[in-house]
Amino acid sequence: GQQLNQSPQSMFIQEGEDVSMNCTSSSIFNTWLWYKQEPGEGPVLLIALYKAGELTSNGRLTAQFGITRKDSFLNISASIPSDVGIYFCAGQLGAGGTSYGKLTFGQGTILTVHP
Amino acid sequence: SAVISQKPSRDICQRGTSLTIQCQVDSQVTMMFWYRQQPGQSLTLIATANQGSEATYESGFVIDKFPISRPNLTFSTLTVSNMSPEDSSIYLCSVEDLALSGAKNIQYFGAGTRLSVL
């Protein structure tokens, strides 16, 4: 089956630093999603990507859908303590607006931000 | 987006018993899913809850162990049957509906049910 490799597994950074994490897949996805999960909560959607090459921002977050459709990255600029959490990438075969489908999740990146 | 309520939020259960988890959405949705997140792990899809018919299970998950109901477009239940300590996980409900997300493929998650089996 499809697998997503997410890296790094964890990051310890100082407040104000930039963060980058990425996901690669053994096969193509038509939708890439990035979620954040905080303790005691379910995953919350940060950014959704639907086209190869697409670059999308949400505040200090920027994500890109790789040209090959087999990878995606998420950048967080000028990190703050509330960025702490687990970040998950997820791929979906469903094409934008036309179908539903199973999400395949990466292993997650645990982010710790030191004030 | 949608407001997704899961009950219970957490429970501690004895080996051999069963627990039913409820997922209620504040609007009608086309798709509802159940995921498992084992301690320190990522999310794995258990099944797609189909309204009015049997759920569609992923490889490694069976109806006898994880019976699912979906009587209407706003509600679903997942039962974890004959529990063992290996079933200790977070169980998450998610929903997807093109009307909620502006014709985009987006799944929204509940807060999860944290289950510990002794």
Interface residues (C-beta under 8 A of the other chain):
Chain A: G1 T31 L33 Y35 G40 E41 G42 P43 V44 L45 A48 Y50 F88 A90 Q92 G94 A95 G96 G97 S99 Y100 G101 K102 L103 F105 G106 Q107 G108
Chain B: I4 T30 M31 F33 Q41 S42 L43 T44 L45 T48 E58 S59 L92 S94 E96 L98 A103 K104 N105 I106 Q107 Y108 F109 G110 A111 G112 R114
